[in-house]
Amino acid sequence: MGSTETVHGLHAVQALLDRHADRVLKVFVARGREDARTASLLTAASRAKVSVERVEAQRLEKIAGVAVHQGVIAEVRPMAPWSEDDLGAAIERAGSAPIVLALDGVQDPHNLGACLRTADACGALSVVIPKDRAVQLNATVRKVAAGAAETTPVTVVTNLSRCLRELKERGLWVVGADAGAMRRVDEIDLKGAAVLVVGAEGSGLRHNTREHCDLLVRLPSLGAVESMNVSVATGMLLYEAVRQRQKR
């Protein structure tokens, strides 16, 4: 589909039509799919004047590959990375208790893609990555993210430490993940506005990044392995924040 991207699944496509309809070029829906959620999606597409094409399931599977499409795929213009100003404006609009995920030098595009999927599932406002010495939003990342790169903005910053300092000034609590930290993540309050910071594969958080964290936390671990995959650790941190917020 050229320079366009695809987003799969009822929820993801509905969210795009509701929030970013100007980026949706076309929606493909499986023939015979007539349930209430599909009807709602078709109404949103009609309201946004987005064309809908009914196609056979085999064509959807060819477009989606291994991704689960639920009978709905949207062809969209890729989301451009956010600047720090974009992130600041989004925080102002978000109002109460946004979650931001910051990745300190993640190198593997599969890890970034997986982190984007989890960030999307957990309602993170944005994923922040440094411009240098870190993987950027490329075709592999988008593929692994399976549509999340089109729903969760990536903020690219020239200086992560400065960005964290500015987020503090906006009232966000900066919490860094560190295997050697004294406190477990479930022992702290993550119900307020927060930035969750996860380090690179192997090396973890850089010294400057640590210095700008309000608090370092570790994940509970009962096994012999000292550390876990960065995308798994990210998922555990984000879901702890979600758990606390839902409990509230």
Secondary structure, 3 states (H helix, E strand, C coil): CCCCEEEECHHHHHHHHHHCHHHEEEEEEECCCCCHHHHHHHHHHHHCCCEEEEECHHHHHHHHCCCCCCCEEEEECCCCCECHHHHHHHHHHHCCCCEEEEEECCCCHHHHHHHHHHHHHCCCCEEEEECCCCCCCCHHHHHHHCCHHHCCCEEEECCHHHHHHHHHHCCCEEEEECCCCCEEHHHCCCCCCEEEEEEECCCECCHHHHHCCCEEEECCCCCCCCCCCHHHHHHHHHHHHHHHHHHC
